[in-house]
Amino acid sequence: MTRISENTTILAVDIGTTGMKIGVFQVIDEVLSPVSQFSREYEVNIYNDGLFGDIEQDKWKQAFTAGCKGMAEVVSDVDVISLSGTTPGLTAMDKNGEALYPAILMLDQRSREQAQFIIDTVGLADLLKTTANMPVAGGCSLASILWIKDNHPDIFRKTHKFGHSNTYIAHWLTGTFAVDPSSASLTALYNTVANDLTWNEDIAGTFGISLEQLPDIVPAYESVGRVSESLARQLGLKKKPAVLIGGNDAVLAAYSVGIKDAGDVINVNGTCEINLVCLDRCLASANYNIRAHVLPDRWLTLHVMNAGGKALDWFRELFCSELSAEEFYDGFLPRAVESWLDRQSSVTYVPYLMGSRYSLDPLKAQFLGLTQQTTREEILAAIVRGLCEYQKSHLDEIGKNVPLKNVIHITGGATNSALIRAKSKWMRDCEYVYDEQSSMKGAALLGLKYIENRENPSPVI
């Protein structure tokens, strides 16, 4: 690591789907070290029979402000703020960066008709050849933009910029509209295959979207400006820190554990469960998403189960409401998994509790093979097995084109030793290495890279 000033302070912000984590990191003895952490959960709006999923952007700002005040002593000397964001989190903003509509999240299913219209108009083969992704409801910004255009034309006309969660927060902090390549990858408007920081003008024009309505695409490790003086005072910041646009939370989780070579794999466990495989060439498919990495000349597959940890929370609340979260995750779940790891079960879980990113149909979860003898332990084990087998199918597909490493990095709050044993049995038999708080750490590492590049200019990660 290039020698940089000791005690340089970085504020890493992870804008999650259901909560925000903020961490303060300092360079101590030339090592990036965590100093303090804050987290706050917030409610996501799920309505219209579960097909709509969005959130008011003020909840992001409130959580950020609370984090700064809660860590006031260490936040005051922050030099750099680096963002990690849930995406899409599609947000329509006016000229002042104010949200005109709640952020439409990846688990949203309202724009199925618009997603199909994009495919019918452009053609799936051409979309995969340029944007590397099949448009689906929630997971495609263009589909959500067209839903707004069709259902709220007044909002569409008023929109100055469409962006993601990091676009919104970065503008609030600096007054600049920007987005990074990893976040832009799922818009169906970014030239993901070329990964050249350009929007696809032909696709945008086809659907009546001006490139002026889209933010500038900026590398993840570059600054989009500094926190305004008035806001810095409000947040308790003595300096006016540089703000990095950062990137998608799953991509930054991969970055934090050194996912950089073809065949490297990381399994991210949160509200969603995501498998990412690093590629040295863009291999597009309708069966998964492709993200541009924060590294040059690298891409990541993104195979998402919308209800990963959420499925386990749902089961606990419905079937084990007498148990605390600690009793359930530390006791009941491990016993249930262990009791069925080496036994045949007739129960099958179809895992679409919150729909699918890879289908235009509103897929829903199912249990098959239940009998009067079925226990809640067997049902829970079936949920875990169903989630593992879903991700196994992705690794099997990618493994046909890219030799996979024999180590899977695993991260996220929705995992434990019992679930790791289940993954080894039902997803992939290999070594699992656990890493904690990776999205936030990845954002902090981007902040460190920014400082290194500034003091020793050579934009190489």
Secondary structure as a PSIPRED ss2 file (coil, helix, strand):
# PSIPRED VFORMAT (PSIPRED V4.0)

   1 M C   1.000  0.000  0.000
   2 T C   1.000  0.000  0.000
   3 R C   1.000  0.000  0.000
   4 I C   1.000  0.000  0.000
   5 S C   1.000  0.000  0.000
   6 E C   1.000  0.000  0.000
   7 N C   1.000  0.000  0.000
   8 T C   1.000  0.000  0.000
   9 T E   0.000  0.000  1.000
  10 I E   0.000  0.000  1.000
  11 L E   0.000  0.000  1.000
  12 A E   0.000  0.000  1.000
  13 V E   0.000  0.000  1.000
  14 D E   0.000  0.000  1.000
  15 I E   0.000  0.000  1.000
  16 G C   1.000  0.000  0.000
  17 T C   1.000  0.000  0.000
  18 T C   1.000  0.000  0.000
  19 G E   0.000  0.000  1.000
  20 M E   0.000  0.000  1.000
  21 K E   0.000  0.000  1.000
  22 I E   0.000  0.000  1.000
  23 G E   0.000  0.000  1.000
  24 V E   0.000  0.000  1.000
  25 F E   0.000  0.000  1.000
  26 Q E   0.000  0.000  1.000
  27 V E   0.000  0.000  1.000
  28 I E   0.000  0.000  1.000
  29 D C   1.000  0.000  0.000
  30 E C   1.000  0.000  0.000
  31 V E   0.000  0.000  1.000
  32 L E   0.000  0.000  1.000
  33 S E   0.000  0.000  1.000
  34 P E   0.000  0.000  1.000
  35 V E   0.000  0.000  1.000
  36 S E   0.000  0.000  1.000
  37 Q E   0.000  0.000  1.000
  38 F E   0.000  0.000  1.000
  39 S E   0.000  0.000  1.000
  40 R E   0.000  0.000  1.000
  41 E E   0.000  0.000  1.000
  42 Y C   1.000  0.000  0.000
  43 E C   1.000  0.000  0.000
  44 V C   1.000  0.000  0.000
  45 N E   0.000  0.000  1.000
  46 I E   0.000  0.000  1.000
  47 Y E   0.000  0.000  1.000
  48 N C   1.000  0.000  0.000
  49 D C   1.000  0.000  0.000
  50 G C   1.000  0.000  0.000
  51 L C   1.000  0.000  0.000
  52 F E   0.000  0.000  1.000
  53 G E   0.000  0.000  1.000
  54 D E   0.000  0.000  1.000
  55 I E   0.000  0.000  1.000
  56 E C   1.000  0.000  0.000
  57 Q C   1.000  0.000  0.000
  58 D H   0.000  1.000  0.000
  59 K H   0.000  1.000  0.000
  60 W H   0.000  1.000  0.000
  61 K H   0.000  1.000  0.000
  62 Q H   0.000  1.000  0.000
  63 A H   0.000  1.000  0.000
  64 F H   0.000  1.000  0.000
  65 T H   0.000  1.000  0.000
  66 A H   0.000  1.000  0.000
  67 G H   0.000  1.000  0.000
  68 C H   0.000  1.000  0.000
  69 K H   0.000  1.000  0.000
  70 G H   0.000  1.000  0.000
  71 M C   1.000  0.000  0.000
  72 A H   0.000  1.000  0.000
  73 E H   0.000  1.000  0.000
  74 V H   0.000  1.000  0.000
  75 V H   0.000  1.000  0.000
  76 S C   1.000  0.000  0.000
  77 D C   1.000  0.000  0.000
  78 V C   1.000  0.000  0.000
  79 D C   1.000  0.000  0.000
  80 V E   0.000  0.000  1.000
  81 I E   0.000  0.000  1.000
  82 S E   0.000  0.000  1.000
  83 L E   0.000  0.000  1.000
  84 S E   0.000  0.000  1.000
  85 G E   0.000  0.000  1.000
  86 T C   1.000  0.000  0.000
  87 T C   1.000  0.000  0.000
  88 P C   1.000  0.000  0.000
  89 G C   1.000  0.000  0.000
  90 L E   0.000  0.000  1.000
  91 T E   0.000  0.000  1.000
  92 A E   0.000  0.000  1.000
  93 M E   0.000  0.000  1.000
  94 D C   1.000  0.000  0.000
  95 K C   1.000  0.000  0.000
  96 N C   1.000  0.000  0.000
  97 G C   1.000  0.000  0.000
  98 E C   1.000  0.000  0.000
  99 A E   0.000  0.000  1.000
 100 L C   1.000  0.000  0.000
 101 Y C   1.000  0.000  0.000
 102 P C   1.000  0.000  0.000
 103 A E   0.000  0.000  1.000
 104 I E   0.000  0.000  1.000
 105 L C   1.000  0.000  0.000
 106 M C   1.000  0.000  0.000
 107 L C   1.000  0.000  0.000
 108 D C   1.000  0.000  0.000
 109 Q C   1.000  0.000  0.000
 110 R C   1.000  0.000  0.000
 111 S C   1.000  0.000  0.000
 112 R H   0.000  1.000  0.000
 113 E H   0.000  1.000  0.000
 114 Q H   0.000  1.000  0.000
 115 A H   0.000  1.000  0.000
 116 Q H   0.000  1.000  0.000
 117 F H   0.000  1.000  0.000
 118 I H   0.000  1.000  0.000
 119 I H   0.000  1.000  0.000
 120 D H   0.000  1.000  0.000
 121 T H   0.000  1.000  0.000
 122 V H   0.000  1.000  0.000
 123 G C   1.000  0.000  0.000
 124 L H   0.000  1.000  0.000
 125 A H   0.000  1.000  0.000
 126 D H   0.000  1.000  0.000
 127 L H   0.000  1.000  0.000
 128 L H   0.000  1.000  0.000
 129 K H   0.000  1.000  0.000
 130 T H   0.000  1.000  0.000
 131 T C   1.000  0.000  0.000
 132 A C   1.000  0.000  0.000
 133 N C   1.000  0.000  0.000
 134 M C   1.000  0.000  0.000
 135 P C   1.000  0.000  0.000
 136 V C   1.000  0.000  0.000
 137 A C   1.000  0.000  0.000
 138 G C   1.000  0.000  0.000
 139 G C   1.000  0.000  0.000
 140 C C   1.000  0.000  0.000
 141 S H   0.000  1.000  0.000
 142 L H   0.000  1.000  0.000
 143 A H   0.000  1.000  0.000
 144 S H   0.000  1.000  0.000
 145 I H   0.000  1.000  0.000
 146 L H   0.000  1.000  0.000
 147 W H   0.000  1.000  0.000
 148 I H   0.000  1.000  0.000
 149 K H   0.000  1.000  0.000
 150 D H   0.000  1.000  0.000
 151 N H   0.000  1.000  0.000
 152 H C   1.000  0.000  0.000
 153 P H   0.000  1.000  0.000
 154 D H   0.000  1.000  0.000
 155 I H   0.000  1.000  0.000
 156 F H   0.000  1.000  0.000
 157 R H   0.000  1.000  0.000
 158 K H   0.000  1.000  0.000
 159 T C   1.000  0.000  0.000
 160 H C   1.000  0.000  0.000
 161 K E   0.000  0.000  1.000
 162 F E   0.000  0.000  1.000
 163 G E   0.000  0.000  1.000
 164 H C   1.000  0.000  0.000
 165 S H   0.000  1.000  0.000
 166 N H   0.000  1.000  0.000
 167 T H   0.000  1.000  0.000
 168 Y H   0.000  1.000  0.000
 169 I H   0.000  1.000  0.000
 170 A H   0.000  1.000  0.000
 171 H H   0.000  1.000  0.000
 172 W H   0.000  1.000  0.000
 173 L H   0.000  1.000  0.000
 174 T H   0.000  1.000  0.000
 175 G C   1.000  0.000  0.000
 176 T C   1.000  0.000  0.000
 177 F C   1.000  0.000  0.000
 178 A E   0.000  0.000  1.000
 179 V E   0.000  0.000  1.000
 180 D C   1.000  0.000  0.000
 181 P H   0.000  1.000  0.000
 182 S H   0.000  1.000  0.000
 183 S H   0.000  1.000  0.000
 184 A H   0.000  1.000  0.000
 185 S H   0.000  1.000  0.000
 186 L H   0.000  1.000  0.000
 187 T H   0.000  1.000  0.000
 188 A C   1.000  0.000  0.000
 189 L C   1.000  0.000  0.000
 190 Y E   0.000  0.000  1.000
 191 N C   1.000  0.000  0.000
 192 T C   1.000  0.000  0.000
 193 V C   1.000  0.000  0.000
 194 A C   1.000  0.000  0.000
 195 N C   1.000  0.000  0.000
 196 D C   1.000  0.000  0.000
 197 L C   1.000  0.000  0.000
 198 T C   1.000  0.000  0.000
 199 W E   0.000  0.000  1.000
 200 N C   1.000  0.000  0.000
 201 E H   0.000  1.000  0.000
 202 D H   0.000  1.000  0.000
 203 I H   0.000  1.000  0.000
 204 A H   0.000  1.000  0.000
 205 G H   0.000  1.000  0.000
 206 T H   0.000  1.000  0.000
 207 F C   1.000  0.000  0.000
 208 G C   1.000  0.000  0.000
 209 I C   1.000  0.000  0.000
 210 S C   1.000  0.000  0.000
 211 L H   0.000  1.000  0.000
 212 E H   0.000  1.000  0.000
 213 Q H   0.000  1.000  0.000
 214 L C   1.000  0.000  0.000
 215 P C   1.000  0.000  0.000
 216 D E   0.000  0.000  1.000
 217 I E   0.000  0.000  1.000
 218 V C   1.000  0.000  0.000
 219 P C   1.000  0.000  0.000
 220 A C   1.000  0.000  0.000
 221 Y C   1.000  0.000  0.000
 222 E C   1.000  0.000  0.000
 223 S E   0.000  0.000  1.000
 224 V E   0.000  0.000  1.000
 225 G E   0.000  0.000  1.000
 226 R E   0.000  0.000  1.000
 227 V C   1.000  0.000  0.000
 228 S C   1.000  0.000  0.000
 229 E H   0.000  1.000  0.000
 230 S H   0.000  1.000  0.000
 231 L H   0.000  1.000  0.000
 232 A H   0.000  1.000  0.000
 233 R H   0.000  1.000  0.000
 234 Q H   0.000  1.000  0.000
 235 L H   0.000  1.000  0.000
 236 G C   1.000  0.000  0.000
 237 L C   1.000  0.000  0.000
 238 K C   1.000  0.000  0.000
 239 K C   1.000  0.000  0.000
 240 K C   1.000  0.000  0.000
 241 P C   1.000  0.000  0.000
 242 A E   0.000  0.000  1.000
 243 V E   0.000  0.000  1.000
 244 L E   0.000  0.000  1.000
 245 I E   0.000  0.000  1.000
 246 G E   0.000  0.000  1.000
 247 G E   0.000  0.000  1.000
 248 N E   0.000  0.000  1.000
 249 D H   0.000  1.000  0.000
 250 A H   0.000  1.000  0.000
 251 V H   0.000  1.000  0.000
 252 L H   0.000  1.000  0.000
 253 A H   0.000  1.000  0.000
 254 A H   0.000  1.000  0.000
 255 Y H   0.000  1.000  0.000
 256 S H   0.000  1.000  0.000
 257 V C   1.000  0.000  0.000
 258 G C   1.000  0.000  0.000
 259 I C   1.000  0.000  0.000
 260 K C   1.000  0.000  0.000
 261 D C   1.000  0.000  0.000
 262 A C   1.000  0.000  0.000
 263 G C   1.000  0.000  0.000
 264 D C   1.000  0.000  0.000
 265 V E   0.000  0.000  1.000
 266 I E   0.000  0.000  1.000
 267 N E   0.000  0.000  1.000
 268 V E   0.000  0.000  1.000
 269 N E   0.000  0.000  1.000
 270 G C   1.000  0.000  0.000
 271 T C   1.000  0.000  0.000
 272 C C   1.000  0.000  0.000
 273 E E   0.000  0.000  1.000
 274 I E   0.000  0.000  1.000
 275 N E   0.000  0.000  1.000
 276 L E   0.000  0.000  1.000
 277 V E   0.000  0.000  1.000
 278 C E   0.000  0.000  1.000
 279 L E   0.000  0.000  1.000
 280 D C   1.000  0.000  0.000
 281 R C   1.000  0.000  0.000
 282 C C   1.000  0.000  0.000
 283 L C   1.000  0.000  0.000
 284 A C   1.000  0.000  0.000
 285 S C   1.000  0.000  0.000
 286 A C   1.000  0.000  0.000
 287 N C   1.000  0.000  0.000
 288 Y C   1.000  0.000  0.000
 289 N E   0.000  0.000  1.000
 290 I E   0.000  0.000  1.000
 291 R E   0.000  0.000  1.000
 292 A E   0.000  0.000  1.000
 293 H C   1.000  0.000  0.000
 294 V C   1.000  0.000  0.000
 295 L C   1.000  0.000  0.000
 296 P C   1.000  0.000  0.000
 297 D C   1.000  0.000  0.000
 298 R C   1.000  0.000  0.000
 299 W E   0.000  0.000  1.000
 300 L E   0.000  0.000  1.000
 301 T E   0.000  0.000  1.000
 302 L E   0.000  0.000  1.000
 303 H E   0.000  0.000  1.000
 304 V E   0.000  0.000  1.000
 305 M E   0.000  0.000  1.000
 306 N C   1.000  0.000  0.000
 307 A C   1.000  0.000  0.000
 308 G C   1.000  0.000  0.000
 309 G H   0.000  1.000  0.000
 310 K H   0.000  1.000  0.000
 311 A H   0.000  1.000  0.000
 312 L H   0.000  1.000  0.000
 313 D H   0.000  1.000  0.000
 314 W H   0.000  1.000  0.000
 315 F H   0.000  1.000  0.000
 316 R H   0.000  1.000  0.000
 317 E H   0.000  1.000  0.000
 318 L H   0.000  1.000  0.000
 319 F H   0.000  1.000  0.000
 320 C C   1.000  0.000  0.000
 321 S C   1.000  0.000  0.000
 322 E C   1.000  0.000  0.000
 323 L C   1.000  0.000  0.000
 324 S C   1.000  0.000  0.000
 325 A H   0.000  1.000  0.000
 326 E H   0.000  1.000  0.000
 327 E H   0.000  1.000  0.000
 328 F H   0.000  1.000  0.000
 329 Y H   0.000  1.000  0.000
 330 D H   0.000  1.000  0.000
 331 G H   0.000  1.000  0.000
 332 F H   0.000  1.000  0.000
 333 L H   0.000  1.000  0.000
 334 P H   0.000  1.000  0.000
 335 R H   0.000  1.000  0.000
 336 A H   0.000  1.000  0.000
 337 V H   0.000  1.000  0.000
 338 E H   0.000  1.000  0.000
 339 S H   0.000  1.000  0.000
 340 W H   0.000  1.000  0.000
 341 L C   1.000  0.000  0.000
 342 D C   1.000  0.000  0.000
 343 R C   1.000  0.000  0.000
 344 Q C   1.000  0.000  0.000
 345 S C   1.000  0.000  0.000
 346 S C   1.000  0.000  0.000
 347 V C   1.000  0.000  0.000
 348 T E   0.000  0.000  1.000
 349 Y E   0.000  0.000  1.000
 350 V E   0.000  0.000  1.000
 351 P C   1.000  0.000  0.000
 352 Y C   1.000  0.000  0.000
 353 L C   1.000  0.000  0.000
 354 M C   1.000  0.000  0.000
 355 G C   1.000  0.000  0.000
 356 S C   1.000  0.000  0.000
 357 R C   1.000  0.000  0.000
 358 Y C   1.000  0.000  0.000
 359 S C   1.000  0.000  0.000
 360 L C   1.000  0.000  0.000
 361 D C   1.000  0.000  0.000
 362 P C   1.000  0.000  0.000
 363 L C   1.000  0.000  0.000
 364 K C   1.000  0.000  0.000
 365 A C   1.000  0.000  0.000
 366 Q E   0.000  0.000  1.000
 367 F E   0.000  0.000  1.000
 368 L E   0.000  0.000  1.000
 369 G C   1.000  0.000  0.000
 370 L C   1.000  0.000  0.000
 371 T C   1.000  0.000  0.000
 372 Q C   1.000  0.000  0.000
 373 Q C   1.000  0.000  0.000
 374 T C   1.000  0.000  0.000
 375 T C   1.000  0.000  0.000
 376 R H   0.000  1.000  0.000
 377 E H   0.000  1.000  0.000
 378 E H   0.000  1.000  0.000
 379 I H   0.000  1.000  0.000
 380 L H   0.000  1.000  0.000
 381 A H   0.000  1.000  0.000
 382 A H   0.000  1.000  0.000
 383 I H   0.000  1.000  0.000
 384 V H   0.000  1.000  0.000
 385 R H   0.000  1.000  0.000
 386 G H   0.000  1.000  0.000
 387 L H   0.000  1.000  0.000
 388 C H   0.000  1.000  0.000
 389 E H   0.000  1.000  0.000
 390 Y H   0.000  1.000  0.000
 391 Q H   0.000  1.000  0.000
 392 K H   0.000  1.000  0.000
 393 S H   0.000  1.000  0.000
 394 H H   0.000  1.000  0.000
 395 L H   0.000  1.000  0.000
 396 D H   0.000  1.000  0.000
 397 E H   0.000  1.000  0.000
 398 I H   0.000  1.000  0.000
 399 G H   0.000  1.000  0.000
 400 K C   1.000  0.000  0.000
 401 N C   1.000  0.000  0.000
 402 V C   1.000  0.000  0.000
 403 P C   1.000  0.000  0.000
 404 L C   1.000  0.000  0.000
 405 K C   1.000  0.000  0.000
 406 N C   1.000  0.000  0.000
 407 V E   0.000  0.000  1.000
 408 I E   0.000  0.000  1.000
 409 H E   0.000  0.000  1.000
 410 I E   0.000  0.000  1.000
 411 T E   0.000  0.000  1.000
 412 G C   1.000  0.000  0.000
 413 G C   1.000  0.000  0.000
 414 A C   1.000  0.000  0.000
 415 T C   1.000  0.000  0.000
 416 N C   1.000  0.000  0.000
 417 S H   0.000  1.000  0.000
 418 A H   0.000  1.000  0.000
 419 L H   0.000  1.000  0.000
 420 I H   0.000  1.000  0.000
 421 R H   0.000  1.000  0.000
 422 A H   0.000  1.000  0.000
 423 K H   0.000  1.000  0.000
 424 S H   0.000  1.000  0.000
 425 K H   0.000  1.000  0.000
 426 W H   0.000  1.000  0.000
 427 M C   1.000  0.000  0.000
 428 R C   1.000  0.000  0.000
 429 D C   1.000  0.000  0.000
 430 C C   1.000  0.000  0.000
 431 E E   0.000  0.000  1.000
 432 Y E   0.000  0.000  1.000
 433 V E   0.000  0.000  1.000
 434 Y E   0.000  0.000  1.000
 435 D E   0.000  0.000  1.000
 436 E C   1.000  0.000  0.000
 437 Q C   1.000  0.000  0.000
 438 S H   0.000  1.000  0.000
 439 S H   0.000  1.000  0.000
 440 M H   0.000  1.000  0.000
 441 K H   0.000  1.000  0.000
 442 G H   0.000  1.000  0.000
 443 A H   0.000  1.000  0.000
 444 A H   0.000  1.000  0.000
 445 L H   0.000  1.000  0.000
 446 L H   0.000  1.000  0.000
 447 G H   0.000  1.000  0.000
 448 L H   0.000  1.000  0.000
 449 K H   0.000  1.000  0.000
 450 Y H   0.000  1.000  0.000
 451 I H   0.000  1.000  0.000
 452 E H   0.000  1.000  0.000
 453 N H   0.000  1.000  0.000
 454 R H   0.000  1.000  0.000
 455 E H   0.000  1.000  0.000
 456 N C   1.000  0.000  0.000
 457 P C   1.000  0.000  0.000
 458 S C   1.000  0.000  0.000
 459 P C   1.000  0.000  0.000
 460 V C   1.000  0.000  0.000
 461 I C   1.000  0.000  0.000
